[in-house]
Amino acid sequence: MKWSITWGISAAGAIVLALPLLLYSKAQWQRPPRTNLETALFKGITYQRKISETPWPYIVHVVTIDLMAPGIEVQVSPGLQADQALADGEMADDLAENFEAIAYKTSEFLLAHELQLAVNASYFYRFREKTPWDFYPHSGNRVNVLGEAIADGKRYSSPQPQWPALCFAANNQAQIASDGTCPAGTVQAIAGNQVLMSRGELMPVTKNDLPYSRVAVAIDAMGERLWLIVVDGKQRHYSHGITLSQLAQIATDLGADAALICDNHYKILEHVLILIENKHVSIIAKNKHVLLGKTKRARGKKG
């Protein structure tokens, strides 16, 4: 009997250990092909997939948004509501801490709010990532956002000088605030962790500039054109990621005047740039587990 129980535990352990490998294998089949592509998604929004083999294989996904096009709206995920219930795994003590937002996967937020295009952004805490099944937060858990966050004119996270912000006015005009504080009249805002380019000038990067998955935003000098730049990474023979220097060059080649890192990815694969059209979800880029989604919304017709 003792032998049977021991064997049963070992078998269960083997199944649990194999599960992440099976999930990873499934993700490999779902990821976009390594082919160049350029297509119009909606009026005022185009998508490009760019393949590179040097100095290593990597894939760059670029969404170009004409912020002045009719029907285009920008939406940032809202802050925590006072009456929101505790999620699974949270304790009543969590209510005593001054949390600012709820963590969601980008895909969940996009579908729940009936949006058309979404990308994750903003750093946050609490955060733990030990294994694909041992992490915090889960969807619905409370978190604190680092840097300024504004949704529909309501600020729910205060500015911090070390977290530069992407700011949108009521007319959709965008600017990147290097000091982390958006100007008066900002109605939507998220924060990043590093300015790559300001007024057309590239900013210095650290010596330890290694390739990772990246999420960045860039704008033109007038703040009327927005680029969402997502780079797959940590996927051997598919996309190794890029350095910050490479990312800055991509922004330069696009014609950007300013650019901001919104997220860096390291371990777990998940969706970060997602398109929805006619109730069908398309995974444009896959990367790390998305925990806090910030959304760019387009209400215009395709074409």
Secondary structure by P-SEA (a helix, b strand, c coil): caaaaaaaaaaaaaaaaaaaaaaaaaaaaaccccccccccccccbbbbbbbbcccccbbbbbbbbccccccbbbbccccccccccccccccccccccccccccccaaaaaaaacccbbbbbbbbccccccccccccccccbbbbbccbbbccccccbbbbccbbbbbbccccbbbbccccccccccccccccccccccccccccccccccccccccccccccccbbbbbbbbcccccccccccaaaaaaaaaaacccbbbbccccccbbbbcbbbbcccccccccccccccbbbbbbbccccc
